[in-house]
Amino acid sequence: MSWLERLRSVLGRSRASLAGVQTLAEARRPLDDVFWDELEEILLAADFGVPTTRKIMDGLHIVAAQELWDRSDQVVGRFKSDVRNFLTLPHQMLELQHRPAVILIVGVNGSGKTTTIGKLGRLLTAQGKRVMFVAGDTFRAAAAEQLAIWAERGGAELVRGREGADPASVVYDGLAAARARQVDVVLIDTAGRLQTKTNLMEELKKIRRVIERETGAPPDETLLVVDGTTGQNAISQAKLFNEATALSGVVVTKLDSTAKGGVLVAIVDTVTVPIKFIGIGEGVDELRPFEPASFIAALFEPAA
């Protein structure tokens, strides 16, 4: 299977949730209130969320009036291009400018953070980079163990502390080791506790201060990992973490499960940072850089 075919096959639920859009286009219906209501219902059911759906619908109404459109296929054509534009932002690819480059990974427990670090590490080692994992989630013993397994699989180095240790001190030790061993990229795991927003923010701020003090710069990338199957919760997580620590990108996992594609658009609209990677399966090679054009093709275009 090509990547597009694989993507199309795993986005089955997303395609189904948006199938009504294509049906509306093919019907070439007049732009009456019933049409607009049906389009809005489709977007909400596909996890675009109320604010993003409202923004898209308002834009379509304005353009339809300006262009004197009178058929549903005209609006749907514009909708598809709007979705692609929503998802296309500057800095879509990883930007690793320092040595060692530092990638800070954040997200709630269960979102796929540790697995994402493992897979991203494999991608980077395949490019010939020397990679180190830092087990900054010291509150969940299984996190460090899981990271150790990924490090062994992918040929990455690992720095971990004792259970319950101060995460910032583990990050400090990791950065010192990375410099000493001439590592190219450091990927830092963090705790995903959301009991209190204040604790989360303070912990991430402390880690960022350590990174800036030890490297002379903020993290090259701060990536939020969200579980695409959580829908509107993923959007609220993106907002919370972006407030806690300025995000540079988002990784959406588990798109092969019950996720609906509209959530990607809603996340980007909420935090105005690009989707950098998507995960579409458990395999080590099933974390891929996000390409808006391929994603739109997989959502809307029929198989060849």
Secondary structure as UniProt FT lines:
FT   HELIX           3..10
FT   HELIX           12..17
FT   HELIX           19..27
FT   HELIX           33..45
FT   TURN            46..47
FT   HELIX           50..67
FT   HELIX           72..87
FT   STRAND          101..106
FT   TURN            109..110
FT   HELIX           113..126
FT   TURN            127..128
FT   STRAND          131..135
FT   HELIX           141..154
FT   STRAND          157..160
FT   TURN            163..164
FT   HELIX           167..180
FT   TURN            181..182
FT   STRAND          185..189
FT   HELIX           197..215
FT   STRAND          221..227
FT   HELIX           228..230
FT   HELIX           232..244
FT   STRAND          249..253
FT   TURN            255..258
FT   HELIX           262..271
FT   STRAND          275..279
FT   TURN            284..285
FT   STRAND          287..289
FT   HELIX           292..300
//
